[in-house]
Structures are given as structure tokens and as C-alpha cells.
Amino acid sequence: MGDLKAGGVLNPDAPFEHEVQWVVWELLHHEGRRARHGASMMGPHYFHWHGMHEISKRYYTGFLPAVIEAAESKDHEPGEKYRSIIDEMMTGPEHAWQKWP
């Protein structure tokens, strides 16, 4: 989010200007809260299915596409920049579970 603000994609004075800002709010204040609650209450089922599972789902299917959409709404060049950053990030071993053999 800091990179998007620094790059001029997001306006720091408009906290919910783009979908990506709503997605981040949901990640932190909805799914994140449920994951923290499940962990603090030592509820592995609640932590996983109502917390981390939802965080992962929203991150990959909501946040990453919304970053590209917000960047492309400003100009094609920032869109390509963030698309290449995300593509490179997805080659890391921590994202290997998403690749079908």
C-alpha cells in the first residue's frame, strides 16, 4: 500500500478511493481479526478456516488483482510495473502451493 501511495496510484487523502483499499481493510479488520481471535483462544479450526483460509483467499483473489486494477486506472505503465512485481513475487517458494503440477 505504501508503494501504491508513493507511486501516486492511491491518494493518501482518499482512504477508500479504490477497491484495493477496501480489500486491505477487510484483510486487516475482518479476516485478520478472526484469525487473531482464533489464535488467542487456541481454536485451531476457527483460526484456520475463519481466519487464515479467508485471508489467503482474499489476498490471492481480491488484493493482488485489485492492486493491478488500481495501478492500471492511473496509467498502463504503473499497471505493467505492478503486474511484473506480482508475477515475480509469485515465483517464490512460499507461493508454490498454488501451482498445479
PDB file as gemmi writes it, atoms N, CA and C in Angstrom:
CRYST1    1.000    1.000    1.000  90.00  90.00  90.00 P 1                      
ATOM      1  N   MET A   1       0.831  -1.180   0.000  1.00  0.00           N  
ATOM      2  CA  MET A   1       0.000   0.000   0.000  1.00  0.00           C  
ATOM      3  C   MET A   1       0.882   1.252   0.000  1.00  0.00           C  
ATOM      4  N   GLY A   2       1.985   1.176   0.730  1.00  0.00           N  
ATOM      5  CA  GLY A   2       2.911   2.302   0.760  1.00  0.00           C  
ATOM      6  C   GLY A   2       3.477   2.602  -0.621  1.00  0.00           C  
ATOM      7  N   ASP A   3       3.818   1.553  -1.368  1.00  0.00           N  
ATOM      8  CA  ASP A   3       4.329   1.745  -2.722  1.00  0.00           C  
ATOM      9  C   ASP A   3       3.277   2.362  -3.635  1.00  0.00           C  
ATOM     10  N   LEU A   4       2.032   1.932  -3.474  1.00  0.00           N  
ATOM     11  CA  LEU A   4       0.964   2.489  -4.305  1.00  0.00           C  
ATOM     12  C   LEU A   4       0.738   3.970  -3.995  1.00  0.00           C  
ATOM     13  N   LYS A   5       0.834   4.326  -2.722  1.00  0.00           N  
ATOM     14  CA  LYS A   5       0.686   5.745  -2.350  1.00  0.00           C  
ATOM     15  C   LYS A   5       1.880   6.552  -2.837  1.00  0.00           C  
ATOM     16  N   ALA A   6       3.090   6.017  -2.621  1.00  0.00           N  
ATOM     17  CA  ALA A   6       4.301   6.731  -3.043  1.00  0.00           C  
ATOM     18  C   ALA A   6       4.359   6.884  -4.560  1.00  0.00           C  
ATOM     19  N   GLY A   7       3.828   5.900  -5.282  1.00  0.00           N  
ATOM     20  CA  GLY A   7       3.834   5.953  -6.739  1.00  0.00           C  
ATOM     21  C   GLY A   7       2.721   6.797  -7.330  1.00  0.00           C  
ATOM     22  N   GLY A   8       1.882   7.368  -6.480  1.00  0.00           N  
ATOM     23  CA  GLY A   8       0.814   8.227  -6.967  1.00  0.00           C  
ATOM     24  C   GLY A   8      -0.424   7.497  -7.447  1.00  0.00           C  
ATOM     25  N   VAL A   9      -0.454   6.183  -7.241  1.00  0.00           N  
ATOM     26  CA  VAL A   9      -1.626   5.408  -7.650  1.00  0.00           C  
ATOM     27  C   VAL A   9      -2.785   5.672  -6.695  1.00  0.00           C  
ATOM     28  N   LEU A  10      -2.488   5.689  -5.395  1.00  0.00           N  
ATOM     29  CA  LEU A  10      -3.513   5.936  -4.383  1.00  0.00           C  
ATOM     30  C   LEU A  10      -3.336   7.323  -3.793  1.00  0.00           C  
ATOM     31  N   ASN A  11      -4.439   7.963  -3.547  1.00  0.00           N  
ATOM     32  CA  ASN A  11      -4.441   9.273  -2.911  1.00  0.00           C  
ATOM     33  C   ASN A  11      -4.488   9.074  -1.391  1.00  0.00           C  
ATOM     34  N   PRO A  12      -3.484   9.520  -0.645  1.00  0.00           N  
ATOM     35  CA  PRO A  12      -3.484   9.320   0.813  1.00  0.00           C  
ATOM     36  C   PRO A  12      -4.647  10.007   1.522  1.00  0.00           C  
ATOM     37  N   ASP A  13      -5.242  10.992   0.877  1.00  0.00           N  
ATOM     38  CA  ASP A  13      -6.365  11.715   1.477  1.00  0.00           C  
ATOM     39  C   ASP A  13      -7.717  11.099   1.143  1.00  0.00           C  
ATOM     40  N   ALA A  14      -7.735  10.042   0.342  1.00  0.00           N  
ATOM     41  CA  ALA A  14      -8.981   9.359  -0.026  1.00  0.00           C  
ATOM     42  C   ALA A  14      -8.837   7.890   0.358  1.00  0.00           C  
ATOM     43  N   PRO A  15      -9.146   7.527   1.615  1.00  0.00           N  
ATOM     44  CA  PRO A  15      -8.842   6.187   2.107  1.00  0.00           C  
ATOM     45  C   PRO A  15      -9.590   5.040   1.417  1.00  0.00           C  
ATOM     46  N   PHE A  16     -10.713   5.306   0.751  1.00  0.00           N  
ATOM     47  CA  PHE A  16     -11.443   4.232   0.082  1.00  0.00           C  
ATOM     48  C   PHE A  16     -11.771   4.610  -1.360  1.00  0.00           C  
ATOM     49  N   GLU A  17     -10.769   5.143  -2.027  1.00  0.00           N  
ATOM     50  CA  GLU A  17     -10.911   5.583  -3.409  1.00  0.00           C  
ATOM     51  C   GLU A  17     -10.963   4.397  -4.380  1.00  0.00           C  
ATOM     52  N   HIS A  18     -10.200   3.359  -4.091  1.00  0.00           N  
ATOM     53  CA  HIS A  18     -10.101   2.185  -4.974  1.00  0.00           C  
ATOM     54  C   HIS A  18     -10.495   0.925  -4.223  1.00  0.00           C  
ATOM     55  N   GLU A  19     -10.851  -0.074  -4.974  1.00  0.00           N  
ATOM     56  CA  GLU A  19     -11.239  -1.372  -4.401  1.00  0.00           C  
ATOM     57  C   GLU A  19     -10.127  -1.953  -3.537  1.00  0.00           C  
ATOM     58  N   VAL A  20      -8.874  -1.744  -3.922  1.00  0.00           N  
ATOM     59  CA  VAL A  20      -7.752  -2.305  -3.172  1.00  0.00           C  
ATOM     60  C   VAL A  20      -7.756  -1.820  -1.717  1.00  0.00           C  
ATOM     61  N   GLN A  21      -8.190  -0.609  -1.489  1.00  0.00           N  
ATOM     62  CA  GLN A  21      -8.225  -0.085  -0.125  1.00  0.00           C  
ATOM     63  C   GLN A  21      -9.309  -0.771   0.700  1.00  0.00           C  
ATOM     64  N   TRP A  22     -10.425  -1.085   0.072  1.00  0.00           N  
ATOM     65  CA  TRP A  22     -11.476  -1.837   0.766  1.00  0.00           C  
ATOM     66  C   TRP A  22     -11.005  -3.255   1.078  1.00  0.00           C  
ATOM     67  N   VAL A  23     -10.304  -3.870   0.134  1.00  0.00           N  
ATOM     68  CA  VAL A  23      -9.812  -5.236   0.338  1.00  0.00           C  
ATOM     69  C   VAL A  23      -8.829  -5.281   1.500  1.00  0.00           C  
ATOM     70  N   VAL A  24      -7.935  -4.305   1.573  1.00  0.00           N  
ATOM     71  CA  VAL A  24      -6.977  -4.268   2.683  1.00  0.00           C  
ATOM     72  C   VAL A  24      -7.704  -4.086   4.004  1.00  0.00           C  
ATOM     73  N   TRP A  25      -8.713  -3.252   4.022  1.00  0.00           N  
ATOM     74  CA  TRP A  25      -9.491  -3.060   5.249  1.00  0.00           C  
ATOM     75  C   TRP A  25     -10.126  -4.375   5.685  1.00  0.00           C  
ATOM     76  N   GLU A  26     -10.691  -5.109   4.738  1.00  0.00           N  
ATOM     77  CA  GLU A  26     -11.290  -6.414   5.053  1.00  0.00           C  
ATOM     78  C   GLU A  26     -10.226  -7.404   5.550  1.00  0.00           C  
ATOM     79  N   LEU A  27      -9.068  -7.407   4.906  1.00  0.00           N  
ATOM     80  CA  LEU A  27      -7.993  -8.306   5.329  1.00  0.00           C  
ATOM     81  C   LEU A  27      -7.577  -8.040   6.773  1.00  0.00           C  
ATOM     82  N   LEU A  28      -7.423  -6.782   7.114  1.00  0.00           N  
ATOM     83  CA  LEU A  28      -6.931  -6.436   8.441  1.00  0.00           C  
ATOM     84  C   LEU A  28      -8.012  -6.483   9.507  1.00  0.00           C  
ATOM     85  N   HIS A  29      -9.209  -6.013   9.177  1.00  0.00           N  
ATOM     86  CA  HIS A  29     -10.219  -5.812  10.206  1.00  0.00           C  
ATOM     87  C   HIS A  29     -11.315  -6.865  10.226  1.00  0.00           C  
ATOM     88  N   HIS A  30     -11.346  -7.733   9.264  1.00  0.00           N  
ATOM     89  CA  HIS A  30     -12.381  -8.760   9.242  1.00  0.00           C  
ATOM     90  C   HIS A  30     -11.736 -10.140   9.373  1.00  0.00           C  
ATOM     91  N   GLU A  31     -11.085 -10.581   8.322  1.00  0.00           N  
ATOM     92  CA  GLU A  31     -10.438 -11.889   8.374  1.00  0.00           C  
ATOM     93  C   GLU A  31      -9.283 -11.902   9.369  1.00  0.00           C  
ATOM     94  N   GLY A  32      -8.493 -10.843   9.396  1.00  0.00           N  
ATOM     95  CA  GLY A  32      -7.365 -10.776  10.328  1.00  0.00           C  
ATOM     96  C   GLY A  32      -7.808 -10.829  11.774  1.00  0.00           C  
ATOM     97  N   ARG A  33      -8.896 -10.144  12.072  1.00  0.00           N  
ATOM     98  CA  ARG A  33      -9.414 -10.164  13.444  1.00  0.00           C  
ATOM     99  C   ARG A  33      -9.859 -11.568  13.831  1.00  0.00           C  
ATOM    100  N   ARG A  34     -10.497 -12.274  12.911  1.00  0.00           N  
ATOM    101  CA  ARG A  34     -10.936 -13.641  13.228  1.00  0.00           C  
ATOM    102  C   ARG A  34      -9.750 -14.576  13.404  1.00  0.00           C  
ATOM    103  N   ALA A  35      -8.699 -14.388  12.618  1.00  0.00           N  
ATOM    104  CA  ALA A  35      -7.504 -15.229  12.789  1.00  0.00           C  
ATOM    105  C   ALA A  35      -6.855 -14.947  14.143  1.00  0.00           C  
ATOM    106  N   ARG A  36      -6.736 -13.694  14.506  1.00  0.00           N  
ATOM    107  CA  ARG A  36      -6.142 -13.352  15.803  1.00  0.00           C  
ATOM    108  C   ARG A  36      -6.992 -13.877  16.954  1.00  0.00           C  
ATOM    109  N   HIS A  37      -8.291 -13.778  16.813  1.00  0.00           N  
ATOM    110  CA  HIS A  37      -9.182 -14.272  17.861  1.00  0.00           C  
ATOM    111  C   HIS A  37      -9.048 -15.791  18.002  1.00  0.00           C  
ATOM    112  N   GLY A  38      -9.056 -16.495  16.885  1.00  0.00           N  
ATOM    113  CA  GLY A  38      -8.900 -17.953  16.928  1.00  0.00           C  
ATOM    114  C   GLY A  38      -7.579 -18.373  17.539  1.00  0.00           C  
ATOM    115  N   ALA A  39      -6.513 -17.635  17.225  1.00  0.00           N  
ATOM    116  CA  ALA A  39      -5.200 -17.957  17.795  1.00  0.00           C  
ATOM    117  C   ALA A  39      -5.172 -17.675  19.286  1.00  0.00           C  
ATOM    118  N   SER A  40      -5.730 -16.552  19.686  1.00  0.00           N  
ATOM    119  CA  SER A  40      -5.673 -16.197  21.110  1.00  0.00           C  
ATOM    120  C   SER A  40      -6.532 -17.124  21.962  1.00  0.00           C  
ATOM    121  N   MET A  41      -7.582 -17.678  21.382  1.00  0.00           N  
ATOM    122  CA  MET A  41      -8.462 -18.588  22.124  1.00  0.00           C  
ATOM    123  C   MET A  41      -8.055 -20.049  21.929  1.00  0.00           C  
ATOM    124  N   MET A  42      -6.916 -20.242  21.240  1.00  0.00           N  
ATOM    125  CA  MET A  42      -6.392 -21.576  20.944  1.00  0.00           C  
ATOM    126  C   MET A  42      -7.439 -22.437  20.246  1.00  0.00           C  
ATOM    127  N   GLY A  43      -8.077 -21.839  19.253  1.00  0.00           N  
ATOM    128  CA  GLY A  43      -9.077 -22.540  18.452  1.00  0.00           C  
ATOM    129  C   GLY A  43      -8.539 -22.765  17.051  1.00  0.00           C  
ATOM    130  N   PRO A  44      -7.841 -23.889  16.814  1.00  0.00           N  
ATOM    131  CA  PRO A  44      -7.196 -24.086  15.519  1.00  0.00           C  
ATOM    132  C   PRO A  44      -8.184 -24.102  14.353  1.00  0.00           C  
ATOM    133  N   HIS A  45      -9.354 -24.675  14.558  1.00  0.00           N  
ATOM    134  CA  HIS A  45     -10.337 -24.711  13.473  1.00  0.00           C  
ATOM    135  C   HIS A  45     -10.777 -23.290  13.125  1.00  0.00           C  
ATOM    136  N   TYR A  46     -11.080 -22.500  14.126  1.00  0.00           N  
ATOM    137  CA  TYR A  46     -11.518 -21.124  13.900  1.00  0.00           C  
ATOM    138  C   TYR A  46     -10.382 -20.295  13.302  1.00  0.00           C  
ATOM    139  N   PHE A  47      -9.175 -20.479  13.842  1.00  0.00           N  
ATOM    140  CA  PHE A  47      -8.004 -19.763  13.331  1.00  0.00           C  
ATOM    141  C   PHE A  47      -7.792 -20.059  11.848  1.00  0.00           C  
ATOM    142  N   HIS A  48      -7.874 -21.347  11.491  1.00  0.00           N  
ATOM    143  CA  HIS A  48      -7.582 -21.721  10.106  1.00  0.00           C  
ATOM    144  C   HIS A  48      -8.731 -21.373   9.158  1.00  0.00           C  
ATOM    145  N   TRP A  49      -9.906 -21.946   9.355  1.00  0.00           N  
ATOM    146  CA  TRP A  49     -10.979 -21.814   8.376  1.00  0.00           C  
ATOM    147  C   TRP A  49     -11.638 -20.442   8.363  1.00  0.00           C  
ATOM    148  N   HIS A  50     -11.754 -19.796   9.513  1.00  0.00           N  
ATOM    149  CA  HIS A  50     -12.411 -18.493   9.553  1.00  0.00           C  
ATOM    150  C   HIS A  50     -11.403 -17.353   9.566  1.00  0.00           C  
ATOM    151  N   GLY A  51     -10.123 -17.684   9.632  1.00  0.00           N  
ATOM    152  CA  GLY A  51      -9.076 -16.670   9.659  1.00  0.00           C  
ATOM    153  C   GLY A  51      -8.134 -16.798   8.484  1.00  0.00           C  
ATOM    154  N   MET A  52      -7.155 -17.680   8.608  1.00  0.00           N  
ATOM    155  CA  MET A  52      -6.088 -17.763   7.612  1.00  0.00           C  
ATOM    156  C   MET A  52      -6.583 -18.216   6.239  1.00  0.00           C  
ATOM    157  N   HIS A  53      -7.541 -19.108   6.208  1.00  0.00           N  
ATOM    158  CA  HIS A  53      -8.101 -19.539   4.918  1.00  0.00           C  
ATOM    159  C   HIS A  53      -8.735 -18.349   4.199  1.00  0.00           C  
ATOM    160  N   GLU A  54      -9.507 -17.563   4.936  1.00  0.00           N  
ATOM    161  CA  GLU A  54     -10.165 -16.393   4.346  1.00  0.00           C  
ATOM    162  C   GLU A  54      -9.153 -15.311   3.965  1.00  0.00           C  
ATOM    163  N   ILE A  55      -8.113 -15.158   4.784  1.00  0.00           N  
ATOM    164  CA  ILE A  55      -7.058 -14.188   4.450  1.00  0.00           C  
ATOM    165  C   ILE A  55      -6.380 -14.589   3.141  1.00  0.00           C  
ATOM    166  N   SER A  56      -6.012 -15.859   3.018  1.00  0.00           N  
ATOM    167  CA  SER A  56      -5.345 -16.328   1.793  1.00  0.00           C  
ATOM    168  C   SER A  56      -6.245 -16.157   0.583  1.00  0.00           C  
ATOM    169  N   LYS A  57      -7.498 -16.533   0.735  1.00  0.00           N  
ATOM    170  CA  LYS A  57      -8.434 -16.419  -0.387  1.00  0.00           C  
ATOM    171  C   LYS A  57      -8.575 -14.965  -0.830  1.00  0.00           C  
ATOM    172  N   ARG A  58      -8.768 -14.058   0.106  1.00  0.00           N  
ATOM    173  CA  ARG A  58      -8.952 -12.646  -0.250  1.00  0.00           C  
ATOM    174  C   ARG A  58      -7.650 -12.047  -0.793  1.00  0.00           C  
ATOM    175  N   TYR A  59      -6.499 -12.493  -0.260  1.00  0.00           N  
ATOM    176  CA  TYR A  59      -5.211 -11.963  -0.730  1.00  0.00           C  
ATOM    177  C   TYR A  59      -4.991 -12.312  -2.203  1.00  0.00           C  
ATOM    178  N   TYR A  60      -5.158 -13.594  -2.548  1.00  0.00           N  
ATOM    179  CA  TYR A  60      -4.864 -14.024  -3.909  1.00  0.00           C  
ATOM    180  C   TYR A  60      -5.961 -13.665  -4.904  1.00  0.00           C  
ATOM    181  N   THR A  61      -7.209 -13.688  -4.499  1.00  0.00           N  
ATOM    182  CA  THR A  61      -8.293 -13.446  -5.448  1.00  0.00           C  
ATOM    183  C   THR A  61      -8.863 -12.036  -5.369  1.00  0.00           C  
ATOM    184  N   GLY A  62      -8.515 -11.289  -4.333  1.00  0.00           N  
ATOM    185  CA  GLY A  62      -9.038  -9.938  -4.191  1.00  0.00           C  
ATOM    186  C   GLY A  62      -7.965  -8.872  -4.192  1.00  0.00           C  
ATOM    187  N   PHE A  63      -6.986  -9.015  -3.300  1.00  0.00           N  
ATOM    188  CA  PHE A  63      -5.973  -7.975  -3.140  1.00  0.00           C  
ATOM    189  C   PHE A  63      -5.060  -7.845  -4.356  1.00  0.00           C  
ATOM    190  N   LEU A  64      -4.439  -8.929  -4.781  1.00  0.00           N  
ATOM    191  CA  LEU A  64      -3.479  -8.827  -5.894  1.00  0.00           C  
ATOM    192  C   LEU A  64      -4.142  -8.325  -7.179  1.00  0.00           C  
ATOM    193  N   PRO A  65      -5.311  -8.842  -7.569  1.00  0.00           N  
ATOM    194  CA  PRO A  65      -5.963  -8.255  -8.752  1.00  0.00           C  
ATOM    195  C   PRO A  65      -6.353  -6.785  -8.558  1.00  0.00           C  
ATOM    196  N   ALA A  66      -6.746  -6.417  -7.343  1.00  0.00           N  
ATOM    197  CA  ALA A  66      -7.133  -5.020  -7.084  1.00  0.00           C  
ATOM    198  C   ALA A  66      -5.936  -4.083  -7.159  1.00  0.00           C  
ATOM    199  N   VAL A  67      -4.743  -4.565  -6.801  1.00  0.00           N  
ATOM    200  CA  VAL A  67      -3.533  -3.746  -6.942  1.00  0.00           C  
ATOM    201  C   VAL A  67      -3.313  -3.412  -8.409  1.00  0.00           C  
ATOM    202  N   ILE A  68      -3.405  -4.414  -9.254  1.00  0.00           N  
ATOM    203  CA  ILE A  68      -3.198  -4.194 -10.697  1.00  0.00           C  
ATOM    204  C   ILE A  68      -4.285  -3.288 -11.252  1.00  0.00           C  
ATOM    205  N   GLU A  69      -5.524  -3.514 -10.843  1.00  0.00           N  
ATOM    206  CA  GLU A  69      -6.636  -2.680 -11.321  1.00  0.00           C  
ATOM    207  C   GLU A  69      -6.453  -1.219 -10.927  1.00  0.00           C  
ATOM    208  N   ALA A  70      -6.057  -0.975  -9.684  1.00  0.00           N  
ATOM    209  CA  ALA A  70      -5.842   0.400  -9.234  1.00  0.00           C  
ATOM    210  C   ALA A  70      -4.701   1.044 -10.007  1.00  0.00           C  
ATOM    211  N   ALA A  71      -3.614   0.293 -10.207  1.00  0.00           N  
ATOM    212  CA  ALA A  71      -2.471   0.846 -10.942  1.00  0.00           C  
ATOM    213  C   ALA A  71      -2.832   1.134 -12.385  1.00  0.00           C  
ATOM    214  N   GLU A  72      -3.591   0.244 -13.010  1.00  0.00           N  
ATOM    215  CA  GLU A  72      -3.971   0.448 -14.408  1.00  0.00           C  
ATOM    216  C   GLU A  72      -4.996   1.566 -14.566  1.00  0.00           C  
ATOM    217  N   SER A  73      -5.702   1.903 -13.496  1.00  0.00           N  
ATOM    218  CA  SER A  73      -6.666   3.002 -13.594  1.00  0.00           C  
ATOM    219  C   SER A  73      -5.954   4.342 -13.759  1.00  0.00           C  
ATOM    220  N   LYS A  74      -4.706   4.417 -13.345  1.00  0.00           N  
ATOM    221  CA  LYS A  74      -3.925   5.654 -13.489  1.00  0.00           C  
ATOM    222  C   LYS A  74      -3.248   5.732 -14.843  1.00  0.00           C  
ATOM    223  N   ASP A  75      -2.647   4.605 -15.232  1.00  0.00           N  
ATOM    224  CA  ASP A  75      -1.908   4.590 -16.488  1.00  0.00           C  
ATOM    225  C   ASP A  75      -1.506   3.140 -16.764  1.00  0.00           C  
ATOM    226  N   HIS A  76      -1.206   2.848 -18.017  1.00  0.00           N  
ATOM    227  CA  HIS A  76      -0.806   1.495 -18.390  1.00  0.00           C  
ATOM    228  C   HIS A  76       0.552   1.119 -17.795  1.00  0.00           C  
ATOM    229  N   GLU A  77       1.464   2.075 -17.732  1.00  0.00           N  
ATOM    230  CA  GLU A  77       2.817   1.800 -17.237  1.00  0.00           C  
ATOM    231  C   GLU A  77       2.834   1.328 -15.776  1.00  0.00           C  
ATOM    232  N   PRO A  78       2.154   2.027 -14.849  1.00  0.00           N  
ATOM    233  CA  PRO A  78       2.125   1.503 -13.472  1.00  0.00           C  
ATOM    234  C   PRO A  78       1.466   0.136 -13.389  1.00  0.00           C  
ATOM    235  N   GLY A  79       0.464  -0.107 -14.232  1.00  0.00           N  
ATOM    236  CA  GLY A  79      -0.187  -1.415 -14.244  1.00  0.00           C  
ATOM    237  C   GLY A  79       0.791  -2.520 -14.589  1.00  0.00           C  
ATOM    238  N   GLU A  80       1.594  -2.283 -15.607  1.00  0.00           N  
ATOM    239  CA  GLU A  80       2.608  -3.270 -16.006  1.00  0.00           C  
ATOM    240  C   GLU A  80       3.670  -3.436 -14.921  1.00  0.00           C  
ATOM    241  N   LYS A  81       4.033  -2.335 -14.276  1.00  0.00           N  
ATOM    242  CA  LYS A  81       5.031  -2.396 -13.199  1.00  0.00           C  
ATOM    243  C   LYS A  81       4.542  -3.315 -12.082  1.00  0.00           C  
ATOM    244  N   TYR A  82       3.322  -3.105 -11.619  1.00  0.00           N  
ATOM    245  CA  TYR A  82       2.811  -3.922 -10.513  1.00  0.00           C  
ATOM    246  C   TYR A  82       2.495  -5.343 -10.952  1.00  0.00           C  
ATOM    247  N   ARG A  83       2.102  -5.529 -12.198  1.00  0.00           N  
ATOM    248  CA  ARG A  83       1.882  -6.886 -12.710  1.00  0.00           C  
ATOM    249  C   ARG A  83       3.191  -7.668 -12.690  1.00  0.00           C  
ATOM    250  N   SER A  84       4.293  -7.028 -13.089  1.00  0.00           N  
ATOM    251  CA  SER A  84       5.589  -7.728 -13.088  1.00  0.00           C  
ATOM    252  C   SER A  84       6.075  -7.979 -11.659  1.00  0.00           C  
ATOM    253  N   ILE A  85       5.827  -7.050 -10.739  1.00  0.00           N  
ATOM    254  CA  ILE A  85       6.201  -7.260  -9.333  1.00  0.00           C  
ATOM    255  C   ILE A  85       5.450  -8.467  -8.773  1.00  0.00           C  
ATOM    256  N   ILE A  86       4.153  -8.544  -9.046  1.00  0.00           N  
ATOM    257  CA  ILE A  86       3.343  -9.657  -8.543  1.00  0.00           C  
ATOM    258  C   ILE A  86       3.761 -10.961  -9.196  1.00  0.00           C  
ATOM    259  N   ASP A  87       4.001 -10.948 -10.502  1.00  0.00           N  
ATOM    260  CA  ASP A  87       4.448 -12.167 -11.192  1.00  0.00           C  
ATOM    261  C   ASP A  87       5.755 -12.683 -10.603  1.00  0.00           C  
ATOM    262  N   GLU A  88       6.693 -11.774 -10.339  1.00  0.00           N  
ATOM    263  CA  GLU A  88       7.969 -12.177  -9.746  1.00  0.00           C  
ATOM    264  C   GLU A  88       7.768 -12.719  -8.334  1.00  0.00           C  
ATOM    265  N   MET A  89       6.928 -12.050  -7.546  1.00  0.00           N  
ATOM    266  CA  MET A  89       6.653 -12.487  -6.189  1.00  0.00           C  
ATOM    267  C   MET A  89       6.046 -13.894  -6.172  1.00  0.00           C  
ATOM    268  N   MET A  90       5.187 -14.180  -7.133  1.00  0.00           N  
ATOM    269  CA  MET A  90       4.500 -15.479  -7.163  1.00  0.00           C  
ATOM    270  C   MET A  90       5.432 -16.631  -7.529  1.00  0.00           C  
ATOM    271  N   THR A  91       6.661 -16.336  -7.964  1.00  0.00           N  
ATOM    272  CA  THR A  91       7.610 -17.406  -8.256  1.00  0.00           C  
ATOM    273  C   THR A  91       8.333 -17.885  -7.003  1.00  0.00           C  
ATOM    274  N   GLY A  92       8.140 -17.191  -5.883  1.00  0.00           N  
ATOM    275  CA  GLY A  92       8.798 -17.563  -4.629  1.00  0.00           C  
ATOM    276  C   GLY A  92       8.286 -18.879  -4.076  1.00  0.00           C  
ATOM    277  N   PRO A  93       9.091 -19.552  -3.285  1.00  0.00           N  
ATOM    278  CA  PRO A  93       8.697 -20.866  -2.753  1.00  0.00           C  
ATOM    279  C   PRO A  93       7.478 -20.816  -1.840  1.00  0.00           C  
ATOM    280  N   GLU A  94       7.225 -19.671  -1.192  1.00  0.00           N  
ATOM    281  CA  GLU A  94       6.068 -19.577  -0.304  1.00  0.00           C  
ATOM    282  C   GLU A  94       4.743 -19.566  -1.061  1.00  0.00           C  
ATOM    283  N   HIS A  95       4.805 -19.378  -2.379  1.00  0.00           N  
ATOM    284  CA  HIS A  95       3.590 -19.398  -3.195  1.00  0.00           C  
ATOM    285  C   HIS A  95       3.507 -20.647  -4.062  1.00  0.00           C  
ATOM    286  N   ALA A  96       4.436 -21.577  -3.901  1.00  0.00           N  
ATOM    287  CA  ALA A  96       4.490 -22.772  -4.746  1.00  0.00           C  
ATOM    288  C   ALA A  96       3.253 -23.645  -4.577  1.00  0.00           C  
ATOM    289  N   TRP A  97       2.605 -23.579  -3.428  1.00  0.00           N  
ATOM    290  CA  TRP A  97       1.426 -24.414  -3.188  1.00  0.00           C  
ATOM    291  C   TRP A  97       0.291 -24.070  -4.153  1.00  0.00           C  
ATOM    292  N   GLN A  98       0.332 -22.912  -4.769  1.00  0.00           N  
ATOM    293  CA  GLN A  98      -0.728 -22.507  -5.683  1.00  0.00           C  
ATOM    294  C   GLN A  98      -0.554 -23.070  -7.081  1.00  0.00           C  
ATOM    295  N   LYS A  99       0.598 -23.565  -7.383  1.00  0.00           N  
ATOM    296  CA  LYS A  99       0.846 -24.059  -8.749  1.00  0.00           C  
ATOM    297  C   LYS A  99       0.408 -25.510  -8.866  1.00  0.00           C  
ATOM    298  N   TRP A 100      -0.357 -25.750  -9.898  1.00  0.00           N  
ATOM    299  CA  TRP A 100      -0.808 -27.104 -10.182  1.00  0.00           C  
ATOM    300  C   TRP A 100       0.332 -27.851 -10.870  1.00  0.00           C  
ATOM    301  N   PRO A 101       0.609 -29.083 -10.441  1.00  0.00           N  
ATOM    302  CA  PRO A 101       1.767 -29.797 -11.031  1.00  0.00           C  
ATOM    303  C   PRO A 101       1.681 -30.016 -12.519  1.00  0.00           C  
TER     304      PRO A 101                                                      
END                                                                             
